[in-house]
Amino acid sequence: MLMAAATRGEAEAVTRERWPSLPALIDARMAARGLTVREAAERVGVPTSTFQSWRVGKQPPLKYARRLARALGVSLRALAEAAEG
């Protein structure tokens, strides 16, 4: 689902790195930005428990994927590719 949205011409953001998984991307970008789970969850607008579920591999709905990508400073495409593994 995320990959389809990303290929429809979503704007590319800062990074072009490849991550082996969504949790790896989230953790790396949180560390790079100095974000705690609570801060990241607040930026996305979700409870910390929801954010934590993404950190262990659950895919965020598209509504939140865009916000997550923005909060982490990555493109929606990078997020989708990491989610696809």
KOLGU-4560 file (N, C-alpha, C; in nm, 3 decimals, padded with zeros to 5 digits):
<recs>
<n_xx: 00.083 n_yy: -00.118 n_zz: 00.000 ca_xx: 00.000 ca_yy: 00.000 ca_zz: 00.000 c_xx: 00.087 c_yy: 00.125 c_zz: 00.000 mol: A seq: 1 type: MET>
<n_xx: 00.189 n_yy: 00.130 n_zz: 00.084 ca_xx: 00.276 ca_yy: 00.246 ca_zz: 00.088 c_xx: 00.352 c_yy: 00.264 c_zz: -00.042 mol: A seq: 2 type: LEU>
<n_xx: 00.397 n_yy: 00.154 n_zz: -00.101 ca_xx: 00.476 ca_yy: 00.162 ca_zz: -00.223 c_xx: 00.394 c_yy: 00.224 c_zz: -00.335 mol: A seq: 3 type: MET>
<n_xx: 00.267 n_yy: 00.189 n_zz: -00.345 ca_xx: 00.182 ca_yy: 00.244 ca_zz: -00.450 c_xx: 00.171 c_yy: 00.395 c_zz: -00.437 mol: A seq: 4 type: ALA>
<n_xx: 00.155 n_yy: 00.444 n_zz: -00.317 ca_xx: 00.146 ca_yy: 00.589 ca_zz: -00.296 c_xx: 00.278 c_yy: 00.657 c_zz: -00.327 mol: A seq: 5 type: ALA>
<n_xx: 00.387 n_yy: 00.593 n_zz: -00.293 ca_xx: 00.518 ca_yy: 00.652 ca_zz: -00.314 c_xx: 00.551 c_yy: 00.663 c_zz: -00.462 mol: A seq: 6 type: ALA>
<n_xx: 00.502 n_yy: 00.570 n_zz: -00.542 ca_xx: 00.533 ca_yy: 00.572 ca_zz: -00.683 c_xx: 00.443 c_yy: 00.665 c_zz: -00.762 mol: A seq: 7 type: THR>
<n_xx: 00.344 n_yy: 00.724 n_zz: -00.698 ca_xx: 00.255 ca_yy: 00.817 ca_zz: -00.766 c_xx: 00.311 c_yy: 00.958 c_zz: -00.766 mol: A seq: 8 type: ARG>
<n_xx: 00.440 n_yy: 00.973 n_zz: -00.747 ca_xx: 00.501 ca_yy: 01.104 ca_zz: -00.758 c_xx: 00.510 c_yy: 01.181 c_zz: -00.629 mol: A seq: 9 type: GLY>
<n_xx: 00.514 n_yy: 01.114 n_zz: -00.516 ca_xx: 00.531 ca_yy: 01.184 ca_zz: -00.389 c_xx: 00.666 c_yy: 01.254 c_zz: -00.390 mol: A seq: 10 type: GLU>
<n_xx: 00.673 n_yy: 01.369 n_zz: -00.327 ca_xx: 00.796 ca_yy: 01.448 ca_zz: -00.322 c_xx: 00.905 c_yy: 01.371 c_zz: -00.248 mol: A seq: 11 type: ALA>
<n_xx: 01.026 n_yy: 01.377 n_zz: -00.302 ca_xx: 01.140 ca_yy: 01.314 ca_zz: -00.237 c_xx: 01.194 c_yy: 01.409 c_zz: -00.130 mol: A seq: 12 type: GLU>
<n_xx: 01.237 n_yy: 01.354 n_zz: -00.018 ca_xx: 01.295 ca_yy: 01.434 ca_zz: 00.090 c_xx: 01.446 c_yy: 01.413 c_zz: 00.092 mol: A seq: 13 type: ALA>
<n_xx: 01.504 n_yy: 01.435 n_zz: 00.204 ca_xx: 01.648 ca_yy: 01.445 ca_zz: 00.220 c_xx: 01.726 c_yy: 01.318 c_zz: 00.185 mol: A seq: 14 type: VAL>
<n_xx: 01.691 n_yy: 01.206 n_zz: 00.241 ca_xx: 01.776 ca_yy: 01.089 ca_zz: 00.234 c_xx: 01.746 c_yy: 00.998 c_zz: 00.117 mol: A seq: 15 type: THR>
<n_xx: 01.849 n_yy: 00.931 n_zz: 00.070 ca_xx: 01.834 ca_yy: 00.833 ca_zz: -00.036 c_xx: 01.896 c_yy: 00.700 c_zz: 00.006 mol: A seq: 16 type: ARG>
<n_xx: 01.920 n_yy: 00.684 n_zz: 00.135 ca_xx: 01.977 ca_yy: 00.560 ca_zz: 00.185 c_xx: 01.874 c_yy: 00.448 c_zz: 00.174 mol: A seq: 17 type: GLU>
<n_xx: 01.923 n_yy: 00.325 n_zz: 00.184 ca_xx: 01.834 ca_yy: 00.209 ca_zz: 00.186 c_xx: 01.846 c_yy: 00.142 c_zz: 00.322 mol: A seq: 18 type: ARG>
<n_xx: 01.735 n_yy: 00.105 n_zz: 00.376 ca_xx: 01.732 ca_yy: 00.036 ca_zz: 00.505 c_xx: 01.675 c_yy: -00.103 c_zz: 00.484 mol: A seq: 19 type: TRP>
<n_xx: 01.721 n_yy: -00.199 n_zz: 00.564 ca_xx: 01.671 ca_yy: -00.335 ca_zz: 00.547 c_xx: 01.527 c_yy: -00.355 c_zz: 00.594 mol: A seq: 20 type: PRO>
<n_xx: 01.478 n_yy: -00.263 n_zz: 00.677 ca_xx: 01.342 ca_yy: -00.278 ca_zz: 00.729 c_xx: 01.291 c_yy: -00.143 c_zz: 00.780 mol: A seq: 21 type: SER>
<n_xx: 01.161 n_yy: -00.136 n_zz: 00.798 ca_xx: 01.100 ca_yy: -00.015 ca_zz: 00.853 c_xx: 01.152 c_yy: 00.016 c_zz: 00.993 mol: A seq: 22 type: LEU>
<n_xx: 01.159 n_yy: -00.085 n_zz: 01.083 ca_xx: 01.213 ca_yy: -00.056 ca_zz: 01.216 c_xx: 01.356 c_yy: 00.000 c_zz: 01.212 mol: A seq: 23 type: PRO>
<n_xx: 01.438 n_yy: -00.052 n_zz: 01.121 ca_xx: 01.576 ca_yy: -00.002 ca_zz: 01.110 c_xx: 01.578 c_yy: 00.143 c_zz: 01.065 mol: A seq: 24 type: ALA>
<n_xx: 01.493 n_yy: 00.177 n_zz: 00.969 ca_xx: 01.483 ca_yy: 00.316 ca_zz: 00.923 c_xx: 01.437 c_yy: 00.407 c_zz: 01.037 mol: A seq: 25 type: LEU>
<n_xx: 01.332 n_yy: 00.367 n_zz: 01.104 ca_xx: 01.277 ca_yy: 00.450 ca_zz: 01.212 c_xx: 01.383 c_yy: 00.473 c_zz: 01.320 mol: A seq: 26 type: ILE>
<n_xx: 01.448 n_yy: 00.367 n_zz: 01.365 ca_xx: 01.548 ca_yy: 00.382 ca_zz: 01.470 c_xx: 01.666 c_yy: 00.467 c_zz: 01.426 mol: A seq: 27 type: ASP>
<n_xx: 01.715 n_yy: 00.446 n_zz: 01.303 ca_xx: 01.829 ca_yy: 00.525 ca_zz: 01.254 c_xx: 01.795 c_yy: 00.673 c_zz: 01.243 mol: A seq: 28 type: ALA>
<n_xx: 01.678 n_yy: 00.702 n_zz: 01.189 ca_xx: 01.639 ca_yy: 00.842 ca_zz: 01.170 c_xx: 01.603 c_yy: 00.910 c_zz: 01.302 mol: A seq: 29 type: ARG>
<n_xx: 01.546 n_yy: 00.834 n_zz: 01.395 ca_xx: 01.520 ca_yy: 00.892 ca_zz: 01.528 c_xx: 01.652 c_yy: 00.929 c_zz: 01.594 mol: A seq: 30 type: MET>
<n_xx: 01.749 n_yy: 00.841 n_zz: 01.585 ca_xx: 01.880 ca_yy: 00.868 ca_zz: 01.644 c_xx: 01.946 c_yy: 00.987 c_zz: 01.577 mol: A seq: 31 type: ALA>
<n_xx: 01.939 n_yy: 00.994 n_zz: 01.445 ca_xx: 02.000 ca_yy: 01.104 ca_zz: 01.371 c_xx: 01.939 c_yy: 01.239 c_zz: 01.408 mol: A seq: 32 type: ALA>
<n_xx: 01.811 n_yy: 01.238 n_zz: 01.439 ca_xx: 01.741 ca_yy: 01.361 ca_zz: 01.474 c_xx: 01.731 c_yy: 01.384 c_zz: 01.625 mol: A seq: 33 type: ARG>
<n_xx: 01.784 n_yy: 01.290 n_zz: 01.702 ca_xx: 01.781 ca_yy: 01.304 ca_zz: 01.847 c_xx: 01.642 c_yy: 01.298 c_zz: 01.906 mol: A seq: 34 type: GLY>
<n_xx: 01.556 n_yy: 01.218 n_zz: 01.847 ca_xx: 01.416 ca_yy: 01.210 ca_zz: 01.891 c_xx: 01.395 c_yy: 01.092 c_zz: 01.985 mol: A seq: 35 type: LEU>
<n_xx: 01.317 n_yy: 01.115 n_zz: 02.087 ca_xx: 01.270 ca_yy: 01.005 ca_zz: 02.171 c_xx: 01.144 c_yy: 00.949 c_zz: 02.107 mol: A seq: 36 type: THR>
<n_xx: 01.098 n_yy: 00.835 n_zz: 02.154 ca_xx: 00.975 ca_yy: 00.776 ca_zz: 02.102 c_xx: 00.859 c_yy: 00.874 c_zz: 02.125 mol: A seq: 37 type: VAL>
<n_xx: 00.854 n_yy: 00.932 n_zz: 02.241 ca_xx: 00.746 ca_yy: 01.025 ca_zz: 02.272 c_xx: 00.747 c_yy: 01.146 c_zz: 02.177 mol: A seq: 38 type: ARG>
<n_xx: 00.865 n_yy: 01.203 n_zz: 02.156 ca_xx: 00.875 ca_yy: 01.318 ca_zz: 02.065 c_xx: 00.834 c_yy: 01.281 c_zz: 01.922 mol: A seq: 39 type: GLU>
<n_xx: 00.883 n_yy: 01.168 n_zz: 01.877 ca_xx: 00.849 ca_yy: 01.124 ca_zz: 01.741 c_xx: 00.699 c_yy: 01.099 c_zz: 01.728 mol: A seq: 40 type: ALA>
<n_xx: 00.641 n_yy: 01.032 n_zz: 01.826 ca_xx: 00.498 ca_yy: 01.005 ca_zz: 01.823 c_xx: 00.418 c_yy: 01.135 c_zz: 01.822 mol: A seq: 41 type: ALA>
<n_xx: 00.461 n_yy: 01.232 n_zz: 01.899 ca_xx: 00.392 ca_yy: 01.362 ca_zz: 01.902 c_xx: 00.400 c_yy: 01.431 c_zz: 01.766 mol: A seq: 42 type: GLU>
<n_xx: 00.515 n_yy: 01.423 n_zz: 01.701 ca_xx: 00.529 ca_yy: 01.485 ca_zz: 01.569 c_xx: 00.438 c_yy: 01.421 c_zz: 01.465 mol: A seq: 43 type: ARG>
<n_xx: 00.417 n_yy: 01.291 n_zz: 01.479 ca_xx: 00.331 ca_yy: 01.220 ca_zz: 01.386 c_xx: 00.184 c_yy: 01.235 c_zz: 01.425 mol: A seq: 44 type: VAL>
<n_xx: 00.159 n_yy: 01.257 n_zz: 01.553 ca_xx: 00.022 ca_yy: 01.274 ca_zz: 01.601 c_xx: -00.045 c_yy: 01.143 c_zz: 01.639 mol: A seq: 45 type: GLY>
<n_xx: 00.034 n_yy: 01.050 n_zz: 01.692 ca_xx: -00.019 ca_yy: 00.920 ca_zz: 01.734 c_xx: 00.025 c_yy: 00.890 c_zz: 01.876 mol: A seq: 46 type: VAL>
<n_xx: -00.045 n_yy: 00.800 n_zz: 01.944 ca_xx: 00.000 ca_yy: 00.757 ca_zz: 02.077 c_xx: 00.136 c_yy: 00.686 c_zz: 02.068 mol: A seq: 47 type: PRO>
<n_xx: 00.211 n_yy: 00.689 n_zz: 02.176 ca_xx: 00.342 ca_yy: 00.624 ca_zz: 02.175 c_xx: 00.327 c_yy: 00.474 c_zz: 02.148 mol: A seq: 48 type: THR>
<n_xx: 00.220 n_yy: 00.412 n_zz: 02.193 ca_xx: 00.201 ca_yy: 00.269 ca_zz: 02.168 c_xx: 00.186 c_yy: 00.240 c_zz: 02.018 mol: A seq: 49 type: SER>
<n_xx: 00.120 n_yy: 00.328 n_zz: 01.947 ca_xx: 00.107 ca_yy: 00.313 ca_zz: 01.801 c_xx: 00.243 c_yy: 00.328 c_zz: 01.736 mol: A seq: 50 type: THR>
<n_xx: 00.316 n_yy: 00.430 n_zz: 01.777 ca_xx: 00.449 ca_yy: 00.452 ca_zz: 01.721 c_xx: 00.539 c_yy: 00.332 c_zz: 01.748 mol: A seq: 51 type: PHE>
<n_xx: 00.531 n_yy: 00.279 n_zz: 01.869 ca_xx: 00.612 ca_yy: 00.162 ca_zz: 01.905 c_xx: 00.578 c_yy: 00.043 c_zz: 01.815 mol: A seq: 52 type: GLN>
<n_xx: 00.452 n_yy: 00.028 n_zz: 01.778 ca_xx: 00.415 ca_yy: -00.085 ca_zz: 01.691 c_xx: 00.484 c_yy: -00.074 c_zz: 01.555 mol: A seq: 53 type: SER>
<n_xx: 00.506 n_yy: 00.048 n_zz: 01.508 ca_xx: 00.578 ca_yy: 00.067 ca_zz: 01.382 c_xx: 00.725 c_yy: 00.033 c_zz: 01.398 mol: A seq: 54 type: TRP>
<n_xx: 00.778 n_yy: 00.056 n_zz: 01.517 ca_xx: 00.919 ca_yy: 00.026 ca_zz: 01.544 c_xx: 00.946 c_yy: -00.124 c_zz: 01.549 mol: A seq: 55 type: ARG>
<n_xx: 00.843 n_yy: -00.204 n_zz: 01.561 ca_xx: 00.861 ca_yy: -00.349 ca_zz: 01.561 c_xx: 00.808 c_yy: -00.413 c_zz: 01.433 mol: A seq: 56 type: VAL>
<n_xx: 00.774 n_yy: -00.331 n_zz: 01.334 ca_xx: 00.742 ca_yy: -00.386 ca_zz: 01.203 c_xx: 00.602 c_yy: -00.369 c_zz: 01.149 mol: A seq: 57 type: GLY>
<n_xx: 00.507 n_yy: -00.321 n_zz: 01.228 ca_xx: 00.373 ca_yy: -00.298 ca_zz: 01.175 c_xx: 00.378 c_yy: -00.178 c_zz: 01.081 mol: A seq: 58 type: LYS>
<n_xx: 00.311 n_yy: -00.188 n_zz: 00.967 ca_xx: 00.311 ca_yy: -00.077 ca_zz: 00.872 c_xx: 00.209 c_yy: 00.029 c_zz: 00.911 mol: A seq: 59 type: GLN>
<n_xx: 00.250 n_yy: 00.154 n_zz: 00.907 ca_xx: 00.155 ca_yy: 00.261 ca_zz: 00.938 c_xx: 00.056 c_yy: 00.281 c_zz: 00.824 mol: A seq: 60 type: PRO>
<n_xx: -00.066 n_yy: 00.320 n_zz: 00.855 ca_xx: -00.161 ca_yy: 00.356 ca_zz: 00.749 c_xx: -00.105 c_yy: 00.474 c_zz: 00.669 mol: A seq: 61 type: PRO>
<n_xx: -00.144 n_yy: 00.485 n_zz: 00.544 ca_xx: -00.093 ca_yy: 00.592 ca_zz: 00.457 c_xx: -00.111 c_yy: 00.729 c_zz: 00.521 mol: A seq: 62 type: LEU>
<n_xx: -00.224 n_yy: 00.750 n_zz: 00.587 ca_xx: -00.251 ca_yy: 00.878 ca_zz: 00.655 c_xx: -00.135 c_yy: 00.916 c_zz: 00.747 mol: A seq: 63 type: LYS>
<n_xx: -00.081 n_yy: 00.818 n_zz: 00.819 ca_xx: 00.028 ca_yy: 00.845 ca_zz: 00.911 c_xx: 00.165 c_yy: 00.826 c_zz: 00.847 mol: A seq: 64 type: TYR>
<n_xx: 00.173 n_yy: 00.750 n_zz: 00.740 ca_xx: 00.301 ca_yy: 00.728 ca_zz: 00.675 c_xx: 00.360 c_yy: 00.859 c_zz: 00.625 mol: A seq: 65 type: ALA>
<n_xx: 00.277 n_yy: 00.944 n_zz: 00.571 ca_xx: 00.325 ca_yy: 01.074 ca_zz: 00.523 c_xx: 00.380 c_yy: 01.156 c_zz: 00.640 mol: A seq: 66 type: ARG>
<n_xx: 00.308 n_yy: 01.157 n_zz: 00.749 ca_xx: 00.352 ca_yy: 01.231 ca_zz: 00.868 c_xx: 00.479 c_yy: 01.171 c_zz: 00.925 mol: A seq: 67 type: ARG>
<n_xx: 00.487 n_yy: 01.037 n_zz: 00.925 ca_xx: 00.605 ca_yy: 00.969 ca_zz: 00.976 c_xx: 00.727 c_yy: 01.003 c_zz: 00.891 mol: A seq: 68 type: LEU>
<n_xx: 00.711 n_yy: 00.999 n_zz: 00.761 ca_xx: 00.822 ca_yy: 01.033 ca_zz: 00.671 c_xx: 00.870 c_yy: 01.176 c_zz: 00.698 mol: A seq: 69 type: ALA>
<n_xx: 00.777 n_yy: 01.266 n_zz: 00.713 ca_xx: 00.813 ca_yy: 01.406 ca_zz: 00.739 c_xx: 00.886 c_yy: 01.419 c_zz: 00.873 mol: A seq: 70 type: ARG>
<n_xx: 00.836 n_yy: 01.353 n_zz: 00.975 ca_xx: 00.898 ca_yy: 01.362 ca_zz: 01.108 c_xx: 01.039 c_yy: 01.305 c_zz: 01.108 mol: A seq: 71 type: ALA>
<n_xx: 01.062 n_yy: 01.202 n_zz: 01.025 ca_xx: 01.194 ca_yy: 01.139 ca_zz: 01.021 c_xx: 01.287 c_yy: 01.202 c_zz: 00.919 mol: A seq: 72 type: LEU>
<n_xx: 01.233 n_yy: 01.290 n_zz: 00.835 ca_xx: 01.315 ca_yy: 01.356 ca_zz: 00.734 c_xx: 01.352 c_yy: 01.266 c_zz: 00.619 mol: A seq: 73 type: GLY>
<n_xx: 01.260 n_yy: 01.178 n_zz: 00.581 ca_xx: 01.283 ca_yy: 01.089 ca_zz: 00.467 c_xx: 01.168 c_yy: 01.104 c_zz: 00.369 mol: A seq: 74 type: VAL>
<n_xx: 01.188 n_yy: 01.053 n_zz: 00.249 ca_xx: 01.080 ca_yy: 01.056 ca_zz: 00.151 c_xx: 00.980 c_yy: 00.945 c_zz: 00.182 mol: A seq: 75 type: SER>
<n_xx: 00.861 n_yy: 00.961 n_zz: 00.132 ca_xx: 00.761 ca_yy: 00.856 ca_zz: 00.145 c_xx: 00.809 c_yy: 00.731 c_zz: 00.071 mol: A seq: 76 type: LEU>
<n_xx: 00.879 n_yy: 00.751 n_zz: -00.038 ca_xx: 00.935 ca_yy: 00.638 ca_zz: -00.113 c_xx: 01.033 c_yy: 00.559 c_zz: -00.028 mol: A seq: 77 type: ARG>
<n_xx: 01.123 n_yy: 00.627 n_zz: 00.044 ca_xx: 01.219 ca_yy: 00.558 ca_zz: 00.129 c_xx: 01.147 c_yy: 00.480 c_zz: 00.238 mol: A seq: 78 type: ALA>
<n_xx: 01.044 n_yy: 00.539 n_zz: 00.294 ca_xx: 00.965 ca_yy: 00.471 ca_zz: 00.396 c_xx: 00.898 c_yy: 00.347 c_zz: 00.338 mol: A seq: 79 type: LEU>
<n_xx: 00.841 n_yy: 00.361 n_zz: 00.220 ca_xx: 00.773 ca_yy: 00.248 ca_zz: 00.155 c_xx: 00.871 c_yy: 00.136 c_zz: 00.121 mol: A seq: 80 type: ALA>
<n_xx: 00.987 n_yy: 00.172 n_zz: 00.070 ca_xx: 01.087 ca_yy: 00.071 ca_zz: 00.036 c_xx: 01.134 c_yy: -00.004 c_zz: 00.159 mol: A seq: 81 type: GLU>
<n_xx: 01.152 n_yy: 00.068 n_zz: 00.269 ca_xx: 01.192 ca_yy: 00.002 ca_zz: 00.394 c_xx: 01.081 c_yy: -00.089 c_zz: 00.444 mol: A seq: 82 type: ALA>
<n_xx: 00.956 n_yy: -00.047 n_zz: 00.428 ca_xx: 00.843 ca_yy: -00.128 ca_zz: 00.472 c_xx: 00.831 c_yy: -00.255 c_zz: 00.388 mol: A seq: 83 type: ALA>
<n_xx: 00.869 n_yy: -00.245 n_zz: 00.261 ca_xx: 00.865 ca_yy: -00.361 ca_zz: 00.173 c_xx: 00.979 c_yy: -00.458 c_zz: 00.204 mol: A seq: 84 type: GLU>
<n_xx: 01.082 n_yy: -00.409 n_zz: 00.273 ca_xx: 01.194 ca_yy: -00.494 ca_zz: 00.312 c_xx: 01.289 c_yy: -00.511 c_zz: 00.202 mol: A seq: 85 type: GLY>
</recs>
